[in-house]
Amino acid sequence: MSGICSLLAVLCTLVTVLGGSVLGDAKARSCTEVRQAYSAKGFSLSNIPYQEISGEHLRICSKGFTCCTSEMEDKLSQQSKLEFENMVEETSHVLRTTFVSRHKKFDEFFRELLENSEKSLNDMFIRTYGQLYMQNSEVFQDLFAELKRYYTGGNVNLEEMLNDFWARLLERMFQLVNPQYQFTEDYLECISKYTDQLQPFGDVPRKLKIQVTRAFVAARAFVQGLTVGREVANRVAKVIPTLGCIRALMKMMYCPYCHGLPTVKACNNYCLNVMKGCLANQADLDTEWNLFIDAMLLVAERLEGPFNIEAVLDPIDLKISDAIMNMQDHSLQVSAKVADVKEKLKLAKKFWSTLPYTICNEDKVTAGVPDEEDCWNGHTKGRYLPEIMNDGLTNQNNNPEVDVDITRPDTMIRQQIMALRVMTNKLKNAYNGNDVNFQDSIDETSGSGSGSGCTDEMCSPESDISITEAPPGPNKSEPKDSSVRPCLHWLVILVTSVLLILQRQWR
C-alpha cells in the first residue's frame, strides 16, 4: 500500500512539473505578435486566440500548438495566393510596359515618317509638274496607301505592288509624252511588258523593289514582334496557381504566423523551390522566349543598318523624285528609336527562368542568404536542407515543396510558346529579306508562265490604238513577231523622252 502511495506521489509530482512546464510554454508562446501582424493585413481580430491552441483543425500547417483557427488558415491561404499573383505581375511590370511603350513609340514614328514622305512628294510634284501631276496623283497616293496597308498587316505583296506602281507610272507618262494619240488598255498593257527590257526608268525600279521590300518587311516584322512580345508577357504574367502551389505558398508565407513566428521569413533556397514549382510552366517558355529576343535583336540591326527605312528611301539614283520618302532629316531617329528598344530587349532574356530568383530576392519574401539559420524552412526556424530544383516542368517531379503534375503542361503556356516560335520564324525571314506571308504564293506561282497579255492580236495597231495621226502599221506580209513593233516603236520614243525629262527636272 505504501508502495502504491509512493508511485502516486511520483506521478502527481510529474504531472505538477509537466503542467507547470506547459503553462510556462503557453505564456511564452503568446499570440499577441501574431494578432498584431494578422490585423495589419486588414483582417478582423474577432475569435482570434490570445494564446496558442491545439492545431488539430489545421489542413496545411502542422497540427501542433498554434495561433491559427481554421478561418485564419483559410484567409491566410487566400492571402498568400493573392500576394503571389501580385508579385508575378509586379516583377514582370517593367518587361510588359517595355513592349507596350516601345511598340507605341516606334509605330507612331513610322506612321509619321510615311505621312511626311507622302506630303513631301506631293508638294514637290505639284510645284514641278502642276496640273499634270494632279491629274495623275492617284498613282502615287495608291503607292503610299499600299505601303501603309502592308505595314499595318494587310495582305499586300510588296514586290507585285511595286511592279504595278512602275507599270502604271510608265503608262501615264507614255500618254503624257504622246498626247496626240489615244491608247487602249490592251495597248498600254503591251507597253508595260517591255519595261524590264528597255528600263525607261533606269535601274531605279530594281533598286527600289529590293531595298523598300527589305526595309518594310523588317519594319513590319519588328513592330509585329513588339506586339507578340507584349501579348505573351501579359498572358504569362497572369499566373493561376494550382492547388499544390497554393498549399506550398501558404506553408511558406503564413504558416510562420500559425507557429507564432510572424516576423520570420522564408529561407532563400526554400523560397526558390516553392517558386520553381509554382512557375514551372513559365520557365518552360524561356527557351523559345530567348530565341524570340535574339531574332528581334537581329531585325533591329537590319533597321539600323543599310536597310533602315530612311537610308533606303532617300538616296536612290534617279528615284521617282528627291521627295519620295524624303527622310534625310530623320536619318538618326530610327537608329535612336531602335537603340532604346535593343537595350531593353537584351535585359528581357532569360526573364521567365530567373523569375523565381527575382521574387525570392525580395526582402519581403525571404530572410536572404546571410540569415540561413534564422529563417523559416517550412517546419520551424532553421537551415533549409533540400537541394534546389532545376528549372522547368519536367524537373519538378521530386520538388519537396510543391506537388507538381509534370504530365499535364499548362495549355496556355504551350500556346504562347507556339506564338513565339511562329513570330521568331517571321523575324528570321524578315532579317533575310523574305516576307513569309507570301512565300507560299510566290513558290506556287513562280514558273507558271502567266503572260502579260501582249499577244499578237492584242498588239495589233488596228485593234489597239485609236489615233488622230496614224503611226506606221505592220506589213501584213511580215512574220507574226513583227506585230509587236509598233509597241516597241513607242517605247523607244518613251525612253528617250522620259530620260530627257528626268535629266532636266532632277539634275
BELBEL-V701186 format. One record per backbone hydrogen bond with DSSP energy under -0.5 kcal/mol. CO is the residue of the C=O (numbers start at 1). NH is the residue of the N-H. If there is no record, write none. Layout:
# BELBEL-V701186
[[CO & NH] [CO & NH]]
This chain:
# BELBEL-V701186
[[1 & 5] [2 & 6] [3 & 7] [4 & 8] [5 & 9] [6 & 10] [7 & 11] [8 & 12] [9 & 13] [10 & 14] [11 & 15] [12 & 16] [13 & 17] [14 & 18] [15 & 19] [16 & 20] [17 & 21] [18 & 22] [19 & 23] [20 & 24] [21 & 25] [22 & 26] [23 & 27] [24 & 28] [25 & 29] [27 & 30] [28 & 30] [29 & 52] [31 & 35] [32 & 36] [33 & 37] [34 & 38] [35 & 39] [36 & 40] [37 & 41] [38 & 41] [38 & 43] [39 & 42] [45 & 48] [47 & 49] [50 & 31] [53 & 66] [55 & 58] [63 & 55] [66 & 53] [69 & 73] [70 & 74] [71 & 75] [72 & 76] [73 & 77] [74 & 78] [75 & 79] [76 & 80] [77 & 81] [78 & 82] [79 & 83] [80 & 84] [81 & 85] [82 & 86] [83 & 87] [84 & 88] [85 & 89] [86 & 90] [87 & 91] [88 & 92] [90 & 93] [92 & 96] [93 & 97] [94 & 98] [95 & 99] [96 & 100] [97 & 101] [98 & 102] [99 & 103] [100 & 104] [101 & 105] [102 & 106] [103 & 107] [104 & 108] [105 & 109] [106 & 110] [107 & 111] [108 & 112] [109 & 113] [110 & 114] [111 & 115] [112 & 116] [113 & 117] [114 & 118] [115 & 119] [116 & 120] [117 & 121] [118 & 122] [119 & 123] [120 & 124] [121 & 125] [122 & 126] [123 & 127] [124 & 128] [125 & 129] [125 & 130] [126 & 130] [129 & 132] [130 & 134] [131 & 135] [132 & 136] [133 & 136] [133 & 137] [134 & 137] [136 & 139] [137 & 140] [137 & 141] [138 & 142] [139 & 143] [140 & 144] [141 & 145] [142 & 146] [143 & 147] [144 & 148] [145 & 149] [146 & 150] [147 & 151] [148 & 152] [149 & 154] [150 & 153] [154 & 156] [156 & 158] [157 & 161] [158 & 162] [159 & 163] [160 & 164] [161 & 165] [162 & 166] [163 & 167] [164 & 168] [165 & 169] [166 & 170] [167 & 171] [168 & 172] [169 & 173] [170 & 174] [171 & 175] [172 & 176] [173 & 177] [174 & 178] [176 & 179] [178 & 181] [180 & 468] [182 & 466] [184 & 188] [185 & 189] [186 & 190] [187 & 191] [188 & 192] [189 & 193] [190 & 194] [191 & 194] [192 & 195] [194 & 198] [195 & 199] [199 & 202] [201 & 204] [203 & 207] [204 & 208] [205 & 209] [206 & 210] [207 & 211] [208 & 212] [208 & 213] [209 & 213] [210 & 214] [211 & 215] [212 & 216] [213 & 217] [214 & 218] [215 & 219] [216 & 220] [217 & 221] [218 & 222] [219 & 223] [220 & 224] [221 & 225] [222 & 226] [223 & 227] [224 & 228] [225 & 229] [226 & 230] [227 & 231] [228 & 232] [229 & 233] [230 & 234] [231 & 235] [232 & 236] [233 & 237] [234 & 238] [235 & 238] [237 & 239] [239 & 241] [242 & 246] [243 & 247] [244 & 248] [245 & 249] [246 & 250] [247 & 251] [248 & 252] [249 & 253] [250 & 254] [250 & 255] [254 & 257] [254 & 258] [255 & 259] [256 & 261] [257 & 260] [258 & 67] [261 & 264] [265 & 376] [266 & 367] [267 & 271] [268 & 272] [269 & 273] [270 & 274] [271 & 275] [272 & 276] [273 & 277] [274 & 278] [275 & 279] [277 & 280] [279 & 283] [280 & 284] [280 & 393] [281 & 285] [282 & 285] [283 & 286] [285 & 289] [286 & 290] [287 & 291] [288 & 292] [289 & 293] [290 & 294] [291 & 295] [292 & 296] [293 & 297] [294 & 298] [295 & 299] [296 & 300] [297 & 301] [298 & 302] [299 & 303] [300 & 304] [301 & 305] [302 & 307] [305 & 308] [308 & 312] [309 & 313] [311 & 315] [314 & 316] [315 & 317] [316 & 319] [321 & 324] [323 & 326] [325 & 327] [327 & 330] [328 & 331] [330 & 333] [330 & 334] [332 & 336] [333 & 337] [334 & 338] [335 & 339] [336 & 340] [337 & 341] [338 & 342] [339 & 343] [340 & 344] [341 & 345] [342 & 346] [343 & 347] [344 & 348] [345 & 348] [345 & 349] [346 & 349] [348 & 351] [350 & 354] [351 & 355] [354 & 358] [355 & 359] [356 & 360] [357 & 361] [358 & 361] [359 & 362] [362 & 365] [362 & 366] [365 & 266] [368 & 371] [369 & 372] [375 & 377] [375 & 382] [376 & 267] [380 & 377] [380 & 379] [380 & 382] [383 & 385] [392 & 395] [393 & 396] [394 & 397] [396 & 399] [402 & 404] [404 & 406] [405 & 408] [410 & 414] [411 & 415] [412 & 416] [413 & 417] [414 & 418] [415 & 419] [416 & 420] [417 & 421] [418 & 422] [419 & 423] [420 & 424] [421 & 425] [422 & 426] [423 & 427] [424 & 428] [425 & 429] [426 & 430] [427 & 431] [428 & 432] [429 & 434] [430 & 433] [434 & 436] [435 & 438] [436 & 439] [438 & 442] [439 & 443] [440 & 444] [441 & 445] [442 & 446] [445 & 448] [453 & 455] [455 & 459] [457 & 460] [460 & 463] [460 & 464] [461 & 465] [464 & 184] [464 & 466] [465 & 467] [466 & 182] [475 & 478] [479 & 482] [480 & 483] [481 & 484] [482 & 485] [484 & 488] [485 & 489] [486 & 490] [487 & 491] [488 & 492] [489 & 493] [490 & 494] [491 & 495] [492 & 496] [493 & 497] [494 & 498] [495 & 499] [496 & 500] [497 & 501] [498 & 502] [499 & 503] [500 & 504] [501 & 505] [502 & 506] [503 & 507]]
